[in-house]
Amino acid sequence: MDILSSAVSALLGGWTLPAALAGVVWGILGGALPGLSPSVAMALLLPLTYGMDPTAALTMLAAVYVGAEYGGSIPAILIRTPGTNAAAATTIDGYELARQGRAGEALGISLMAGFVGGLFGLILLTIATEPMAAVALAFTPPAYCALGILGLSVIASLSGKSLIKGLISGILGLMIATVGTDPVSGVSRFTGGSPDLLGGIRPILVMVGLFAVTEMLSQISTPAWDKASSRDTRLKLPSFKMWKRLWKSQVIGCTIGTFEGLTPGGGGSIAAFLSYNEARRWSSHPEEFGKGSIEGVAAPECANNVVTATALIPMLSFGIPGSNSAAVLLAGFLLHGLIPGPMLFQKAPDVVYGLYGGLFAANILMVLVGLVILTPCIWLVNRPKPYLIAFILAIVVSGVYATDASLSDLWLVLIMGVVGYGMRWLGIPTLPMVLGAVLGFLVESNYRRSLVLARGDHSIFIQDPVSLGLLLAAVALTAYSVWSEFIKPARKLKNA
């Protein structure tokens, strides 16, 4: 009751509720703008919270996180441009639904799946912070490396008809992840002497180039798409019948999102891709995935919104941020003289419980703000094609440049767009490349650290029980994907 009463009093008194509203609005706008990740959107507001009440300040930052993770799905569905890393999986079926004149339906599913995931994660954050955070302490560098390998095993399912082309794309992504400074020795590599590449090539630049610029280049050379009718562009929330079909994919999203949120370094990207893959595996209609599946939208959106709350569990209990955005929130705590950890619940319980209330309000406000902002976004897609392409280009350029005010980032995005256009022409899927770019640093850095700890002995990866379990899961996942893609069809052909 102390938690509930403190949360309610924090919402009803002070500036907590207005701060949550401001955070959600800015988060949705930041997430919808390609190039601005949730952590960047939060970081931009961090200096403004210095003079605020701690509860209101932390609520605003957390609300930005909630809004941005959802906001990334809006351009992912409408213009095939994920606004955040975690929204990349949503583009697969969300954009296909939009092309079929079902953009309102896809956005409605995204909104409500995100709401369900956010509330589920908040419940876990509220009632199970300390016992569930203990799971994160079991992760060592070998376990982190195995986690990344598990994420890369999804490449087999994202390769389409050609596993070889999918592997080529994935390897290109891993090569991109090696550009920059060596994570162990500190030596620069593959930078061509450019200081702008010392920090590496950020995955969001790869995704904006491969998705947005590539799509614009493709659209320039193709006839204008069909316009959706006014009836089709209305926001459509899932019906009861649709909820019955989506429950399994949302359970999968909640489960995987919980696990990834608790794991430092996991984050919404891995959760979204793994959830998408498992939703297809357990779906009654797997043939619809990649062609406009509503389950393919619900699963990743539910998962990455679960992460917004579960990533805060290890941060609040042990001071270990579960994601980049959680790290920004950790900076917000420190800015107000609060040190996350077990003592935080004794020294400043009102702040923690007020944050819980603020997160609850943020999820409710996300739905309300989403209902207002989505219909104009759908209307925008039906504008004349030349104007829309120019508008998308303006969004890409402004969003990318606003991040670091770097012209080199703009060049990288354009180069990635040309590469993506060539890959599309050759029939090479781009999603494995994105996955490789996102997970490459996680795998390499922890692989190298593990070998340093073990003095070069690779048996450390099977001696660690968590690492061994994740590696076995990766092997099983890859084997099943290969069997379903090649061996099973060959047997059917043989028996026919």
C-alpha positions in Angstrom: 0.0 0.0 0.0 2.9 2.3 0.6 4.0 1.9 -3.0 0.4 2.7 -4.3 -0.2 5.6 -2.0 3.2 7.2 -2.8 2.7 6.7 -6.5 -0.8 8.3 -6.4 0.4 11.2 -4.3 3.3 11.9 -6.6 0.9 11.9 -9.6 -1.7 14.1 -8.0 0.7 16.6 -6.5 3.5 18.6 -8.0 4.6 18.4 -11.6 4.9 14.7 -12.1 1.9 14.3 -14.4 2.7 17.3 -16.7 6.3 16.1 -16.8 5.1 12.6 -17.9 3.0 14.2 -20.6 5.9 16.4 -21.9 8.2 13.4 -21.8 5.8 11.2 -23.8 5.2 13.9 -26.5 8.9 14.6 -26.9 9.7 10.9 -26.8 7.2 10.0 -29.6 8.6 12.9 -31.7 12.2 11.9 -31.0 11.5 8.2 -31.7 9.6 9.0 -35.0 12.5 11.2 -36.2 15.1 8.9 -37.9 18.5 9.4 -36.3 17.3 10.3 -32.8 17.4 7.2 -30.6 15.6 7.1 -27.2 18.9 7.6 -25.4 19.7 10.7 -27.5 16.2 12.1 -27.0 16.6 11.6 -23.2 20.1 13.1 -23.2 18.8 16.3 -24.9 16.4 16.8 -22.0 18.8 15.9 -19.2 20.3 19.4 -18.7 16.8 20.9 -18.5 15.9 18.6 -15.5 18.6 20.0 -13.2 16.4 22.5 -11.4 13.3 20.3 -11.3 11.9 18.2 -8.5 13.7 14.8 -8.6 10.5 12.8 -9.0 9.2 15.0 -11.9 12.6 15.1 -13.5 13.1 11.3 -13.5 9.5 10.8 -14.6 10.1 13.0 -17.6 13.2 11.1 -18.6 11.5 7.7 -18.2 8.5 9.0 -20.1 10.7 10.0 -23.0 12.0 6.4 -23.0 8.5 5.0 -23.2 7.4 7.4 -25.9 10.5 7.0 -28.0 10.3 3.2 -28.1 6.8 3.4 -29.4 7.4 6.4 -31.6 10.0 4.5 -33.6 7.3 2.2 -35.0 5.4 5.1 -36.7 8.0 5.8 -39.5 8.8 2.0 -39.5 5.3 1.3 -40.6 4.5 4.3 -42.7 7.8 4.9 -44.6 9.9 1.8 -43.9 12.2 3.9 -41.8 12.7 2.7 -38.2 13.0 5.6 -35.9 14.8 3.5 -33.3 17.0 0.4 -33.4 14.2 -1.7 -31.8 11.7 -0.7 -34.5 13.7 -2.4 -37.2 11.8 -5.6 -36.8 8.5 -3.8 -37.1 9.3 -2.7 -40.7 9.2 -6.3 -42.0 5.4 -6.7 -41.7 4.3 -3.2 -40.7 5.4 -1.6 -43.9 3.8 -4.4 -45.9 0.5 -3.8 -44.2 0.8 -0.1 -45.0 1.4 -1.0 -48.7 -1.8 -3.0 -48.6 -3.8 0.0 -47.4 -3.8 -1.3 -43.8 -1.6 1.4 -42.2 -4.3 2.3 -39.7 -4.6 -1.3 -38.6 -0.9 -1.8 -38.3 -0.4 1.4 -36.3 -3.4 0.5 -34.0 -1.8 -2.9 -33.3 1.5 -1.3 -32.6 0.0 1.2 -30.2 -2.0 -1.3 -28.2 0.8 -4.0 -28.2 3.2 -1.4 -26.9 0.7 -0.4 -24.2 0.3 -4.1 -23.1 4.1 -4.5 -23.1 4.6 -1.3 -21.2 2.1 -2.2 -18.4 3.5 -5.8 -18.2 7.0 -4.5 -17.7 5.8 -1.9 -15.2 4.1 -4.7 -13.1 7.4 -6.6 -13.1 9.3 -3.5 -12.2 7.0 -2.7 -9.3 6.6 -6.1 -7.6 9.7 -8.1 -8.6 12.6 -5.6 -8.8 15.1 -7.2 -6.4 14.6 -10.9 -7.0 14.5 -10.5 -10.8 17.5 -8.2 -10.9 19.6 -11.1 -9.4 19.4 -12.7 -12.8 21.5 -9.9 -14.3 24.3 -10.5 -11.9 24.8 -14.0 -13.3 25.9 -12.6 -16.7 29.7 -12.6 -17.3 31.5 -11.6 -20.5 31.1 -15.2 -21.9 27.4 -14.9 -21.3 27.2 -11.6 -23.0 29.0 -13.0 -26.0 26.6 -16.0 -26.1 23.7 -13.6 -25.9 24.9 -11.8 -29.0 25.4 -15.1 -30.8 21.9 -16.1 -29.9 20.7 -12.9 -31.5 22.7 -13.5 -34.6 21.2 -17.0 -35.0 18.0 -15.2 -36.1 19.8 -14.4 -39.4 18.9 -17.9 -40.6 15.3 -17.0 -40.3 15.7 -13.5 -41.9 17.5 -14.7 -45.0 14.5 -15.4 -47.2 14.9 -18.0 -49.9 18.8 -17.9 -49.9 20.6 -18.7 -46.7 23.9 -17.9 -48.5 22.8 -14.4 -49.4 21.6 -13.9 -45.8 24.9 -15.0 -44.4 26.7 -12.6 -46.8 24.5 -9.8 -45.6 25.1 -10.7 -41.9 28.9 -10.8 -42.4 28.8 -7.4 -44.0 27.0 -6.1 -40.9 29.6 -7.7 -38.6 32.4 -6.1 -40.7 30.7 -2.7 -40.3 30.7 -3.3 -36.5 34.5 -3.7 -36.5 35.1 -0.2 -37.8 36.5 2.2 -35.2 38.5 1.6 -32.1 39.5 -1.9 -30.9 37.5 -2.5 -27.7 40.4 -4.2 -26.0 43.7 -2.7 -27.3 42.3 0.7 -28.2 44.0 0.6 -31.7 42.1 2.3 -34.5 41.1 0.0 -37.4 39.5 0.3 -40.8 39.0 4.0 -40.3 41.1 5.1 -43.3 42.7 7.7 -41.2 39.4 9.5 -40.6 38.9 10.7 -37.0 35.2 10.7 -37.6 35.2 6.9 -37.7 37.2 6.4 -34.5 33.9 6.0 -32.6 32.7 3.4 -35.1 29.6 3.4 -37.4 26.5 3.6 -35.3 23.8 1.1 -36.1 21.1 3.8 -36.4 23.1 5.3 -39.3 23.2 1.9 -41.0 19.5 1.4 -40.6 18.5 4.9 -41.7 20.6 4.4 -44.9 19.5 0.8 -45.6 15.8 1.5 -45.0 15.1 5.1 -45.7 17.6 6.1 -48.4 17.4 2.7 -50.1 13.6 3.0 -50.2 13.7 6.5 -51.7 16.1 5.3 -54.4 13.8 2.4 -55.2 10.6 4.6 -55.2 12.2 7.1 -57.6 12.5 4.4 -60.2 9.0 2.9 -59.7 5.5 4.2 -60.4 3.6 6.0 -57.6 2.0 3.6 -55.1 -1.8 3.3 -54.8 -3.4 5.7 -52.3 -5.3 4.2 -49.4 -8.9 5.3 -49.2 -10.2 7.5 -46.4 -11.7 4.5 -44.7 -8.4 2.6 -44.7 -6.4 5.5 -43.3 -8.5 5.8 -40.1 -6.7 4.5 -37.0 -8.1 1.0 -36.3 -7.6 -0.4 -32.8 -7.6 -4.2 -32.6 -11.0 -5.8 -32.3 -11.8 -8.6 -29.8 -11.4 -11.2 -32.5 -8.0 -9.8 -33.4 -7.0 -9.7 -29.7 -7.7 -13.5 -29.6 -5.3 -14.0 -32.5 -2.6 -11.7 -31.1 -2.5 -13.1 -27.5 0.2 -15.7 -28.3 2.5 -13.2 -30.0 2.2 -10.8 -27.1 2.9 -13.5 -24.6 6.1 -14.2 -26.6 7.0 -10.5 -26.7 6.4 -10.1 -22.9 8.5 -13.2 -22.1 11.5 -12.3 -24.3 11.3 -8.6 -23.5 11.5 -9.4 -19.8 14.6 -11.6 -20.3 16.4 -9.0 -22.5 15.5 -6.1 -20.4 17.0 -7.8 -17.3 20.2 -8.5 -19.2 22.6 -5.5 -19.4 23.4 -4.9 -23.0 20.4 -6.9 -24.3 18.0 -4.0 -25.1 15.0 -3.7 -27.3 16.7 -4.6 -30.6 17.5 -8.1 -29.7 14.2 -8.5 -27.9 12.3 -7.3 -31.0 14.1 -9.6 -33.5 13.9 -12.7 -31.2 10.2 -12.0 -30.5 9.5 -11.7 -34.2 11.3 -14.9 -35.0 9.6 -16.9 -32.2 6.2 -15.4 -33.1 6.6 -16.7 -36.6 7.7 -20.1 -35.3 4.6 -20.5 -33.1 2.1 -18.8 -35.4 -0.8 -20.6 -36.9 -0.2 -18.5 -40.1 3.6 -18.4 -40.6 3.2 -17.9 -44.3 1.9 -14.4 -43.7 5.2 -13.3 -42.1 7.1 -11.0 -44.3 3.9 -10.3 -46.4 1.9 -8.3 -43.9 1.3 -10.3 -40.7 -0.4 -8.6 -37.8 1.4 -10.9 -35.4 4.7 -9.8 -36.9 3.9 -6.3 -35.7 2.5 -7.1 -32.3 5.4 -9.3 -31.1 8.3 -7.0 -31.6 6.4 -3.9 -30.5 5.2 -5.6 -27.3 8.8 -6.8 -26.6 10.6 -3.5 -27.0 8.0 -1.7 -24.8 8.5 -4.4 -22.1 12.2 -3.5 -22.1 11.5 0.1 -21.3 10.5 -1.0 -17.8 12.5 -4.2 -17.2 15.7 -2.5 -18.2 15.3 -0.3 -15.1 15.2 -3.3 -12.7 18.9 -3.9 -12.6 19.5 -0.1 -12.7 17.3 0.6 -9.7 18.4 -2.4 -7.6 22.1 -2.6 -8.4 23.0 0.6 -10.3 23.6 -1.5 -13.5 21.8 0.0 -16.5 20.2 -2.5 -18.8 20.3 -0.3 -21.9 21.7 3.0 -23.2 18.5 4.8 -22.2 18.7 3.3 -18.7 22.2 4.7 -18.5 20.9 8.2 -19.3 18.3 7.7 -16.5 21.1 6.7 -14.2 22.8 10.0 -15.0 19.5 11.7 -14.1 19.6 10.0 -10.7 23.2 11.0 -10.1 22.4 14.6 -11.2 20.0 14.9 -8.4 22.3 13.3 -5.8 20.6 9.9 -5.8 22.6 6.7 -6.1 20.7 3.7 -7.4 21.1 0.5 -5.5 19.6 -1.3 -2.5 20.0 1.8 -0.3 17.9 3.9 -2.7 14.7 2.2 -1.4 15.6 3.3 2.1 16.9 6.8 1.5 14.5 8.0 -1.2 11.5 5.6 -1.5 9.2 8.4 -2.4 11.2 9.1 -5.5 11.2 5.5 -6.6 7.5 5.0 -6.0 6.8 8.3 -7.7 8.7 7.0 -10.7 6.5 3.9 -10.8 3.4 6.2 -10.8 5.0 8.3 -13.5 5.7 5.3 -15.7 2.1 4.2 -15.3 0.9 7.6 -16.4 3.3 7.6 -19.3 1.9 4.4 -20.7 -1.7 5.7 -20.5 -0.6 9.0 -22.0 1.2 7.1 -24.8 -2.1 5.7 -26.0 -3.9 9.1 -25.7 -1.2 11.0 -27.5 -0.9 8.2 -30.1 -4.6 8.4 -30.9 -4.1 12.1 -31.7 -0.9 11.9 -33.6 -1.4 8.8 -35.7 -4.2 9.9 -38.0 -2.2 12.9 -39.4 0.8 10.6 -39.9 -1.3 8.2 -42.0 -2.7 11.2 -43.9 0.8 12.3 -44.7 1.6 9.0 -46.4 -1.2 9.7 -49.0 0.5 12.9 -50.2 1.9 13.1 -53.8 4.9 10.9 -54.1 7.6 13.6 -55.0 6.6 15.7 -52.0 6.6 12.8 -49.7 10.1 11.6 -50.8 11.4 15.1 -50.4 9.8 15.3 -46.9 11.4 12.0 -45.9 14.7 13.2 -47.1 14.4 16.3 -45.0 13.5 14.2 -42.0 16.5 11.9 -42.5 18.9 14.8 -43.0 17.7 16.8 -40.1 17.4 13.8 -37.8 20.9 12.5 -38.6 22.6 15.9 -38.5 20.8 16.9 -35.2 22.4 13.9 -33.4 26.1 15.1 -33.6 26.1 17.9 -36.1 28.3 15.8 -38.3 28.5 15.9 -42.0 30.3 12.5 -42.0 27.2 10.9 -40.5 25.2 12.2 -43.5 27.7 10.7 -45.9 27.6 7.4 -44.1 23.8 7.3 -44.4 23.9 8.1 -48.1 26.6 5.4 -48.7 24.5 2.9 -46.8 21.6 3.8 -48.9 23.5 3.2 -52.1 24.8 -0.2 -50.7 21.3 -1.1 -49.7 20.0 -0.3 -53.2 22.6 -2.5 -54.7 21.8 -5.3 -52.3 18.1 -5.1 -53.2 19.0 -5.3 -56.9 21.1 -8.4 -56.2 18.4 -10.0 -54.1 20.4 -9.8 -50.9 18.3 -9.2 -47.8 19.3 -6.2 -45.7 17.9 -7.2 -42.3 20.7 -9.6 -41.5 23.2 -6.8 -42.2 21.3 -4.6 -39.7 21.4 -7.4 -37.1 25.1 -7.9 -37.6 25.8 -4.2 -37.3 23.7 -4.0 -34.1 25.2 -7.1 -32.4 28.7 -7.2 -33.8 30.3 -5.0 -31.1 28.5 -6.9 -28.3 29.8 -10.2 -29.6 33.3 -9.1 -30.4 34.1 -7.1 -27.2 32.8 -9.8 -24.9 34.5 -12.6 -26.8 37.8 -10.8 -26.5 37.3 -10.0 -22.8 36.4 -13.6 -22.2 39.6 -14.9 -23.8 41.7 -12.3 -21.8 40.1 -13.6 -18.6 40.7 -17.3 -19.6 44.2 -16.7 -21.0 43.0 -17.8 -24.4 41.1 -20.9 -23.3 37.9 -21.2 -25.2 36.5 -23.7 -22.7 35.3 -20.7 -20.7 32.3 -20.4 -22.9 31.1 -23.9 -21.9 32.2 -23.7 -18.3 29.9 -20.7 -17.7 26.4 -22.3 -17.3 24.5 -19.2 -18.6 26.8 -19.0 -21.6 26.5 -22.7 -22.3 22.7 -22.5 -22.2 22.5 -19.5 -24.6 24.9 -21.2 -27.0 22.9 -24.4 -27.0 19.8 -22.3 -27.6 21.5 -20.6 -30.6 22.6 -24.0 -32.1 19.1 -25.3 -31.7 17.5 -22.2 -33.2 19.9 -22.3 -36.2 19.4 -26.0 -36.7 15.6 -25.7 -36.7 15.7 -22.8 -39.1 18.0 -24.7 -41.5 15.8 -27.8 -41.2 12.6 -25.9 -41.9 14.1 -23.9 -44.8 15.9 -26.7 -46.6 15.6 -30.3 -45.3 11.8 -30.2 -44.7 11.0 -28.9 -48.2 13.4 -31.4 -49.8 11.7 -34.2 -48.0 8.3 -33.0 -49.2 9.6 -32.8 -52.7 11.0 -36.3 -52.5 7.8 -37.8 -51.2 5.7 -36.0 -53.7 
